[in-house]
């Protein structure tokens, strides 16, 4: 299915389209958004979609759900560069590319069980972006560096 | 620039700043045994909060404070403290903040000192946070190299023993990689330096990894020995075999460079037998004694800012 055709076929009335997800990551995005366990939300998943820009990509269409900024930050962690389109009444009201912030706060916990951020309940875990490729972030407190797999497991 | 500055992680400091501490520490050496005549910290109170026991570190901080004319308060174990009653670290720090001019913290959780520094107005010095950072130990190690073999740049430093779990090695090798040095990591397969640390260090300086101390001893200016802990090995025989390889013998030392020095963060077990102690290369007791002038320099800088 070409990109152009797919968008024509599967237009949604209201919701969020996440395009340009790195191939193989669509289900991870669904997992961190905790949508798989919500039967009230209709999701269309397209994987291995041909893309001029990326070769292959994944695409998600989530009906009747507008993502908030915390959810967008989580997506940026595992699918940086994904395009988010917010649709209301079949019209695109907002379209942007998710970008990783330099400081990532509150969306994942440190993978180091001895880190003080896992011990003191009132502390918001915070991470600094060290590198985008390969994705590496560093805990503000214990300075542990985490890469994609650990990050995936630590997203709350 | 120094006044009220937290000393949390060695990574927060530039080479120039580390050298500034080292030069000040050098000036403190004579006062570390007799006390500073000007008593520059006579109006200051330093709190030492030790959530885990560490006699040497705590006593050297307290000695450093008192040698500068300051006073100390705090605890060396949790027994009877409010912590034993379940108080959070952030609450304890908020309280102690109003009782003292600086807080020295040893805590089992990694990142505890960074957290404390966010709740304290007074400067916080990290005296070891679990397997994390222990920046004043790192600075006193660099001071020992500087003092005993001259400028750090151009030196070859070899670490031998437990390079996997040894916090001292991780922190010191990272700090040394900011200088122009060559680093050698000598360990059994099971206790190799963690990959992420090696990768980071290799971006800046040449690194060689080997199991064989014999083959590199002649290339070293500094041999930094660490203890191999029995409990790291599931098999006692395997431990004995490995630990035996890295016992430092006089014959090994004699093959080293003329100015080679041997360091060790102490306590040692049998990786350095006592017959080495009287060799001119043995600097580990001196290294331990430098804890006081280095901590005097740091306290003086952050409490007086000049």
Interface residues (C-beta under 8 A of the other chain):
Chain A: X110 X112 X114 X115 X116 X117 X119 X120 X121 X122 X123 X139 X140 X141 X142 X143 X144 X145
Chain B: X9 X11 X88 X89 X90 X107 X108 X109 X110 X111 X112 X114 X115 X129 X130 X131 X132 X133 X196
